[in-house]
Amino acid sequence: MEKILISACLLGEKCTYKGGDNKASYVEELNQYFDLVPFCPEVEGGLPTPRAPSEIRGSSVYREDGTDVTKAFNLGAYKATSICSFLGIRLAIMKENSPSCGVHKVHNGYFNDVLVSGEGMTTRALKKIGVQVLNEEEGLAMLEELKKQNAIKDEKTERAKEAEAAKAAPKEEPKEERPHFKPRPIRPYQGKTRPFGKKEGFSGKRNYGEKRDEEGDEKKPRFHGDKPFEGKGNFKGKGKPFAKGAKNRGKPRGRLKPDKD
Ligand code: SF4
């Protein structure tokens, strides 16, 4: 895991000039992404805790009573750069406004609570050796960005796992769902003839008259001339009322006799 240097007071160490800390609630979450290396340049420079406040004026650092403490501040800065070089640290999160750790702003050097643009002694030294230095607010923004990127990465990993599991799982045949379909029941054939094939006693020809005869039905005459004429009129002859053959068709057979009174 990558190491980063962090102001010890941000991690909760009681090393400020008042003997307190500047603990930032989010720094513990940074542990998930980095190995945190706490460092207090003023303590490492040999200054006691608590101590009199100091401010940068020009290229030196003074206490309110005018005491020059530049040497201790330079020593702290030197130790910070040595640690970063030794551990290969390329990123630091430092406490804003401090004469050692300030990143963008420091007090103006006159002890009147006025902040000016500038950087602390240690921050300046770290930047000189190429270490990227963030203040506590920028550190928080970095953490939020890391969390966002991690969430995206986790989601992608989860999707990849699901896709792999789906590939590995045996494929189920899709069931044909036809809830509207109800097959009709198959009824046995009840016709008089078989629709196909032959069976004993069945000729296979469509001769329904003969079939009926075999069963004892009365055979129906095929021509009207086969039975005696029973029509009206004065014809008294026997047999057919009209002669057979094309030549005599329409002529009465036999002789017409006048009716007797
Ligand atoms: Fe915190 Fe830096 Fe001041 Fe030490 S020197 S107390 S680490 S701001």
Residues whose N, C-alpha, C, O or C-beta is under 5 A from the ligand:
A	BS01	SF4	S7 A8 C9 C15 T16 F39 C40 P41 E42 K95 S98 S100 C101
